[in-house]
Amino acid sequence: MKKETAVLLITAGLFLSGRVLAVLSGSGTEGEPYLIQSLADFDEFAGNPSYWAGGIYAKLMCDLNLAGRTYTQAVIAPDTSTDSGFQGTAYAGIFEGDGHILLNLTINAPTQDYIGLFGYVSPGGQIRNLGVENGNIQSGDLFVGGLAGRNEGTLAGCYVTGGVTGGQASGGLVGYNQGGNLTSCYTACSVTGKGAYYTGGMVGYNVGGVLRSCYASGMVTGKYDVGGLVGYNEEGILYFCYAAGRVIGEYNYVGGLVGNHHNGTLTNCYAAGPVTGGRYVGGLTGDNYTGTLTACYASGAVQGSSFVGGLAGSNGGTLTSCYATGSVTGKFGGGLVGYNYGPLTACYAAGAVTGSSPVGGLAAWNASGTIASCFWDIETSGQTASAGGMGKTTAEMKTLLTFLSSGWDFTNEAANGTNDIWRMCVDGLDYPRLNWERTRGDFACPDGVRLEDLLFYTGKWLMNTCTIANLFCGGADFNASGVVDFADWVIFAEHWLEGI
């Protein structure tokens, strides 16, 4: 073979179809993904956009320590200019972390946008089963996240620990999530927003995206639109999500889970950390503007200057089957809602309420909303008055009949519905709790996963109409797939006899 012919063949092998095929092991297919087996391989992958195209698979084969390096832009798919908008090549491939970790990622990019391990993940792009531990990500501009600056794809089984500091739209995992899907992800990092808006423990700004089974546990600090999980949620859907860290907002729209909730949906979610802010501050969300909250709760202490609520500082949307137990301090402070102009149904509050008038055990001010079948504890709240709702003693609040007679849907009864939203197996021990808070598989009273629960589960077998609206067939659709099937049976079996 002539030398010139050999060179041509090698070149063709390296750049077939515009993709580098010979530097990393593998061919980029699902069956033979490109393999990242060393720091040198990682550098090759991160530096060559040919690996980022749609349909190309890559797999991390080991943990990698990035200590000693300081990146000045996103590591993969960065924005290549400081001009407005994204000028680089977005990541559209499938990156399988395979449970491995990138350690000690450090990014210092004071003038760059789209900052994270990945700068921009486009629709169709996927990042799966990857951990970023002890990260230190800092930028002064837009779209800053520990994993992705901007995401329009799918992130599943990923997490970030360490710290993230950014400008507007900064989050522990993703800065700006536009229509992206996040499933079974978590963050355990501090997040600091230095820009005016949109700081979240997981996502800074979520527009039309879906978060399922995600949580954040770190401290979140920002200015406006600050949330323990999401800073600003616009038409996004969150279910089975929670936040447990402290949330501090310098100004307005601050919430334990979502800072500002705009026409979105929260179902089976909760927040447990303390929340401090200015106006419109809530244990779950600072402001619920035309959004829907169903079967959610908040337990953290809430403090603000005005319009402060144990669940929502302000509500113009729909709250159904929700509760709050944290203390509330502030003007226009309410045990559940500070300022209400939307419908509240089958909700309660039990936290102490203090502050300058007006304050209320359930709501401080009800402008034009409707409040039906709602209660507050007059003893624990220290309030005998409220702008709506019915005040009850602690003993009455721990009695099943109080709520059954108002139409609440409990487990072990069918007269008020079959979704089994609430649970109270024994009088006198506790307030009503949401049935999804129980041990998984413990559908019915008495407590513990036993025969009564098996009967409930088999009664839902093969139901294929499980949605947020019916709380996923009363919880029998464990993985929220839409159908009660064998995958759910496996989960149920794993918890058999638990809690007895």
N, C-alpha and C positions, 0 to 999 in steps of 0.2 A: 504494500500500500504506500503510495506517495505521501510525503510529509504534508503537502497542502490538503490532500483528501482527508487525512487523519485529523487535522485541525478543524476542518469543516464539520466532520462528524462529532467531534467533541463539543464544538460550539452549538450544534443543533441539539445535542443532549443537554447542554446547560440551559438553553433558552427556548425549549420547545413550547409553542403556544404562548410565548411571552412570559413564561414562568420559569424561575430558577428551579431546576430539578435535581441538581447534583451536589449542591453544597450541604444540605441537610439530608439525613437518611429519610427515606419514604418518598412517596410520589404525590402527596397532598390529597389523596382520596380518603373516603371514610374508612375503608379497610386498611389502607396504608398511609396514615397521616404523616406529615413531616414531624420528625422527632427532635425535641429540644432536650439534649442530654448533658449540656454543659453551659457555662457562661459564654463561651465562644459561640455556641449554637444560638443562645438567646440573643446575643449581639447581632448575629447574622439575620435572625428573624425580625428583630426590632428595627433593623436598618434597611430592610429591603421590602418595599411595598408590593413586590410581586407575590409575597406570601399572604397578603391581606385581602385578596380578591374573593368575591362571592363563590361559595361552594368549595373553597380550599380548606382542608382540615389540618390542624396542628395539634400536637400533644406534648405537654410537659412531662418529662420522665423522672424528674428528681426535684428536690428543694434546691433553691438557688439563693445565695447570700449576696446582696448588692451593696454591702457595706463598703465605704470608701469612695463611692461614686456619688456625684451630685449632678442630676440631670437639670437642664435649663428649659425643657419643654416636655410635653408628654413623651413617654418612652416609645410607644407604638401609636401609629396614626396621629402624629402631632399636627397642629396648625403651624404652617411654615412661615407665617407672616404676622406682624403685629397690626396689620390693617383689619378693619371691621369684617366680620364673617370668617368662614373657614376656608383656608387656601390649600390645605394639605390633601392627602389621600385617606379617606375614611376606611375603617376596618369593617369588612363585610364577610369575613370568613368565620370558621368555627374553631374556637380555641378551647381545647379540653385540658383543664388543669390536672385532672385525675387525682384530686385530693392533695396536690403538692402546694408548696408555699414559696412565695417570693419574700425574702426577709430584707428588712432595712432599706426599703425604697425611699430615696430622698430626692425631692424635686424642689428647686428654688427658681421660680419663674415670675419675677415681680411685674413684668409687663406683658405676659402672654395670656391668651385665652385657651379654653379647651385643655385643661390640665388634669392629668391622672396617669395611671399606668397606660390606659388607652385614651387618646385624645377625643376621638369621635367614633362611636360604634354605629354603623348605619343600619337601616332596616335589613333584616336577613342575617346580620351578624350575631354571633352567639359566643358567650364566654361562660364556661361551665366549671364548677368544682375547683375553684381557685381561691387561695388565701393570700392576702397581702398583710404581712405582720410587721409591726413596729414601723409603719410608714410615717414619713414626715413630708407632707405635701403642702407647699406654700405658693400662693400666687396672689397678685393684687387685682386681677381682672375677672372676667366672666367665666362661668362654667368650670368649676373646680370640684373634683371628686377623688376619692382614694383609688377607685378602680377605673372610672371613666368620667371625663369631663362632660361629655354629652352622649346620651344613649338613646337610640331608636330601635335597638334590637332586643335580644333576650339574654338576661343574666340569671343564672340558676346555680344554687349551691355555692355562692361566693361570699367572702367576708373580708373585712378590713379592720385592723387594729392600729393604734398609734395616734396620729393627729393630722387634721386637715385644717388649713387656714386659707381663706380665699375671699374674693370680692363677691359680686352678686351671683346668686345661684350657686351656692357651695353646699356640698353634702358629703357625708362620710363615705358613701359608696359612689354616688353619681351627683354631679352638679345639676345638670338639666336633663330630665327624662321626658322625651317627647314620644308618647305612644309606645314606649318600651315596656317589656314584661320583666318583672323581677320576682323570682320564686325562690323561697327557702334561702334567703340571703340575710346576713346580719352584719352589724358594725359594733365595735367596742372601742370606739375612738372619740377623742374630744374633737368638736367641730367649732371653729370660730369664723363668723362672717364679718369681714371688715367693710364690705359694701353695704349699701343702704338696705337691700332687700334679699329675701329668700335664702334662709339658712336652715338646714335640716340635718338631723342625726344620720339619716340615710340618703335622702334626696333633697336638694335645695328647692328645685321647682319641678313639679310633676304635672304635665299637661296631657291628659288622655291616656296616661300609662296605668298599668295594673300591677299592684304589689300584693303578693299572696304569701302568707306564712313568713313574713319578714319581721325583724326586730332590730332595735338600736338600744344600746345601754350606756352610751357615753354622755358627757356633759355637752350641751349645745348653747352657744352664746352668739347673739347677733343684735340687729337693730329692729327692723320691721320684718314681719312675716317669718317668725322663728318657731320651729316645731321640733319636738323630740325625735320624730321620724321624718316628717316632710315639712318644709318651710311653707310652701304654697302649693295647694292641690287644686288644679283646675280641671274639672270633668274627669278626674282620675278615680279609679276604683281600688280600695284597700279592703282586704278581708283576711281574718286570722293574723292580724299584725299588732305589734305593741311596741311601746317605748318605755324605758325604765330610768332614764337618766334625768338629771336636773336640767331645766330649761330656763334661760335668762334672756329676756329681750329688753333692750334699752328703751324701746318706744312701744309701738302698737302691734296688735295681731300676734299674740304669743300663745302657744298651746302645748300641752304635754305630748300630744301625738302630731297634730297638724297646726301650724300657726294660723293660716288663713285657708278655709275650706270653701271653695267656690264651685257650686253646682256639681260636686262629686258625690261619691258613695263610700261610706264607712260601715262595714258590717263585721260583727264579732271581733271588735278591736278594743284595746284598752291602753291606758297610760297610767304609770304608777309613780313617776317622779314629781318633785316639787316644781312649781312654775311661778316665775316672777316676771312682771312686765309693766307696761304703762296702761293704755286703754285697750279694751277688748282682749281679755286674758282668760283662758279657760283650762281646766284640768285635762280636757281632751283636745279641744280646739278653741282658738281665740275668737274666731268668728265663723259661724256656719251660714254662709250666704247661699240660699236656695239649694243647699245640699241635703243629703239624706243620711241620717245616722240611725242604725238599727242594731239592737242588742250589743251596745257598747257601754263601757264604764270608765270612770277615772277615780283614782284613790289618792292622788297627791295633793298636798296643800297648795293653795292658789292665792297669790297676792298681786294686786295691781292698784292703779290710781282710780280707775272707774270702769264700769261695765265688766264685772268680774263674775265668773261662774264656776261652780265645781266641775261642770262638764263643758259648758260653752259660755264665753263671755257675752256673746250676742248670738241670737238664733233667728234667722229668717227662713230657715228650711224646715225640714221635718225630723223630729226626734221621736222615735218609737222604741219602747222597751229598753230604756237606758237608765243608768243610775250614777250617782256620785256620792262619795263618802269622805272626801278630803275637806279640810277647813278652808274657808273663803274669807278674805279680808280685802275690803275696798268699797268705795262709793258705788252705788248701784250693784251691790253684791248679792248674788242669789246662790242658794245651795246647789241648784242645778244650772240655772241660767241667770245672767245678770239682766240683760235686756232681751225681751222676747217679742217677736212679731210673726212667728210661725206656729204650726201645730205641734203640741207636746201631747203624747198619748202613752199611758201605762209606764210612767217614769217615776223615780223617787230620788230624794236626797236625804242624807243623814249627817252631813258635816256641820261643824260649828260655823256660824256666819257672824262676822263683825264688820263694822265700818260705819262711815257717816251715812245718814239717811239719803235716799231710801235703800233699805235692805229687805230681804225676804227669805223665808225658810226654803222655798222652792225657786221663786223668781222675784227679783227686785222690782221689775217694771215690765208689765205686759201691755204693749202698745195696741196691737191689732190681732194678736195670735189667739189660738184656741188651746185651752188646757183641759184635757179630759183624762179621768181615771189616774190622776197623779197625786203623790203624797210626799210629805216631809215629816221628819221626826222633830216634834216641838221641844223635846227635852235635850237631845244632843246638839241641835242647831242653836238653841238659845233664842229661838224666834217663834212667836205665837202668831205672826202675821206673814202673809205672802201675797204676791200679785197673781193668785191662782193656785189651784191644788187644794188638798185637804190635809190639815195638820193632825197628826196622830201621836200618841204616847209611844215610848219605846216598846212597851209590851204589845201594843196594837200593831206596830210595825213588824213585829216578829211573830205575827199570827196569820196563818194561811188564809183564813176566811176574810180578812180585811181586803185582800187583793182578789180573791176568787169572786167575791160579790160585786167587784167592779169590772169583771170580764177579762182578767189577766189569764193568759194561756200557760198553765203549769203542766209539768209532767204528772202522770198518773190521773189525768182527767181529760175528758174529751168535750165537755160542754162548751168550753171557751175557745176551742181550736185544737188542732192536731200537730202543730209545729213544736209544741213542748218548749216554749221559749224560756220559761222560768222554772225554778226548782226550790222547794222548801219541804223537806221530808218530815221534819219534826218542828212543832211550834216551840217558841221560847228560846231557841238557840242562836238564831241569826236572822238577818234580813233576807229577803228573797235574793237569790243569786241567779245569774244567767246559766242556763243548763249547759252551755258549751264550756263553762269554767270547770266542770267536773272532770274526774278521771276519764280518759278517752274510753268510750264503750259503756260508761255508766249512765245509761239513758233514763232509767226509772228508779223510783224509790223501792226499797231502802238503798243506802249508800253501798257502793262496791259493785264490781262487774260480776253478775251472777245470772241465774236463770231468767229473772224478770227482764234483764237487758237483752238476753238472747232472743226472747219472744218479741221484744220491740224490734230488734234488728231484723229478724226473719220476716216480720211484717212489712218491712221496707225493701225486701230483697228484689233486685232487678228493677226497681223504680228508676225511670230514666228522665225524670222531670226535675232533678235536683238543681236548684239555683239559689242565688242569694235571697230571692223572695221568700222561699220556704226554709231558709237557713239550711240548705243542702239536705233536704229530707229529714229535718229534725236532728241533723248531725250524723246520720247513718252513712252519708257519703263523706267519709273521712278525708279523702284526698281531693274533694271538690271537683271531681271529674265530670259530674253530671249524671252519673248512674251509680247505684249501689251494686257493686260487683265483687268479684273474687279478691281484687286488690284491697277493698275495704274489709273483707272477711279476714284477711291476713293480719291487718292492723287490730281488728277486734280480738282475734285469738291471742295476740301478743299481750293483751291486757286482761285476759281471763283471770278471774278471782282477785284482781288487784283492788285494793281499798277495803277489803273485808276485814 
